[in-house]
Amino acid sequence: MTGPTSDAVSLTSSRSRMIVVPPGAGEQHWQPQPANGWVEVLTSPRLAGAAQGFSAGLQELPPLGKIREHAHPAQTEVFWIVQGRALARLDGAVRRIVAGTFMVAPPHVRHGFINDGDGPFRFLWLLTPAGLEDFFIAIGRPRRAGEMDPTPYPRPADTPAVEVATVFEALDPPPDPPWDTAPITDAAVLEVLRREAAA
């Protein structure tokens, strides 16, 4: 865990630039409820020399952490699951996803994730055009080596305004529980979803 992209390197030649981010050297932020966990921004237009058209990062959800169901108005989001398992609601259908799963969510396609496992659920995300990093940074708290994990903590009161100002669209109808912004406090509510995912 380090400060904002302090160890990211831009390898420059006359023809191209290569961005190299050593493990743990991206800009890291703790995330509030209901996600909890943390995000590491690996590349974005904020990084000197980086491509301007997209952003990418790593996100980790602890057990019972979730990303509420959402959609993006003009962005395509790509996911590659690197650790753990989760329940996902993808375009209305509940599915089981595990490490190694690859997914693409075009604009307006609803998607959300709940870590129903007993270990971390970690995935790489890429958003084009960029902007998701602005949301994570705005609602998060900086994550630095040696500091205590502050999660869980409530979503900031201005989170809905930050969503609208970044890369989220208003959903109609809004997500129903447990895919909404309420934290999951009882794992028993996931049994119905597990059965639905297995069907």
N, C-alpha and C positions, 0 to 999 in steps of 0.2 A: 504494500500500500504506500503510495507516494502522493505528492501534490500533483497539480495539473500538468500532465504530459511533460514532466521535467526530464524524463529519460528518453522520450521519443526522439528519434533521429531521422533527419531527412538526408538521404544519400543522393547527392546531386551530380548529374552529368550534363553534357551539353544537350542531350536529347530528352531526358526524363528525370523524374524524381522518385525515389523509392522511400516510403515511410516505413520505418522499423520501430515497433513498440515492444520493448522487452517485457517479459511476463510481469504483470502488476504495475507497469509504468504508465498506464493511461490515467486520465482524470477520473477519480472515483468519488462516488456519492452514495451515502446511505439513502434508502427510500422509505417513505412513510407507509402507514397502513393504507390499503390492505396488503401491499406487496411485501413490506419489510425487506430484509436483505439489502442488496447493493447493486449498483451499476458501475461499470468501467467503460468510459468513452474511449474507443481505440483510435478512431479517426473521425474528423468532421471538418467543415470549412473553418472552424476556429483554429485548427492546427496549421502553422505556417508551412507552406509547401504542399498541403494536402489537396486532393481533388475536391472541387467545389460541389459536385453533383450529388453526393451521398454522405451519410454518416454510418458508423458501425460501432458496435460495442458488445460487451459481455454483461449479462444480467444473471444474478443468482437470487432465487426465492428459497427461504427456509421452509420447513414443513408448515403447512397451512397458509403459507404466503400465496397471494394470488395477484394476477393482473386482471382487473375488471374487464368485462367484455367491452370492446371499443372498435372503432374503425377510423380510417384516415381518409380525408376528402380528396387528396390528389397524390398520395404517396403509395408506393408499393413497399411492403415490408417482407423481408426474407428472414427465415429462422433456420438455424441448425442446432439441434439439441445435443449438447456435449456431455451432460451428466444428469442422472436421475430419471424420474418419471413424473408425469402429471396428467391430470384430466384437462381436456381442452374443449371449448365450445367453438367450433369453426363453422362459420356460415350457418349457424343454427343447430348443428349436429354435435353431440358429445362424443369425443373420441379419447382413447388412451394413446398418449405419446410417450416415447422412451428415447434414451440416448441413441443417436444415429439418425433420428427422424429429421427430414428436411421439409420445409413448408414455404409457400409463397402466398401472401395475402395482398391481392390487388386493391386499388382504391375502393372504398365503400364496403368491403367484405368484413363482416364482424368477426372478431376473434378474442379469446380470453383464456387464461390458464390458471389452474389451481394445483399447487404442489400437495398431492395427497400421499406422498411417500414419507419415509422416516429419515431421509437425508436431503441434502441440497438438490435443487433442480436448477441447472445452469444451461444457458443457451447463448449462442451468438446471434445478434440481430443486425440487419442492415436495412437502412431506410433511404429510398430515393424518390424525390428529392430529400435532402437533409432536413433536420429540424427536431427530431425526437430527443437529441442530446440537450436542446434548449429546455425542453420540458423537464427532463431528469435533473438538470442542474438547478432549475428554478424551484422545484419542490423538494429537492434533496438537501442533505447536509454533507459537507466534505468528509471524506473517509481518509484517515491518516494512520500510518503505522503507530502502534502502541496505544491508540485511543480505544476507549470502551465502546462496544456496540450500543448505540442509543435506541435501537429498535426493540419493541414497537413504539412508534410515536404517531400521533394523529396527522392526517393529511392537513396541510396548511389551508386556512379558510379561503384563500384565493385560488385554490387548485382549479375549480371550474373555469375561471377566467384565464388561467395559464393554459389550460387545455385548448380553449377556443383561439387563443393568441398563437398557438404553436401548430400542431399537426393532428388535432383530433376534431372529428365532426360530432355534432349533436345527434344522438340516436333516438329514433322514434319508431317503436316504443323504446323506452329506456330499459336497460338490462334488469331482469328479475333476479331475486336472490337464488343462489349464492353468487351470481355473476356480477353483482353490483359492487359498490365501494365499501360495503360493510365488512369489517374483519370477520374471519371465520374463527369462532371460539370453541366450537364443538365439532370434532371430526365425524361424529355420527351423521351429520347432514350430508356427508359425501357418499354414503352407502347407496342412495338412490342414483347418484350420478355414476358410480362405479358399475351398477347394474345396467344403466342406460348405455354406457360406453362398451360394455361387453356384448350387447345385443346385436 
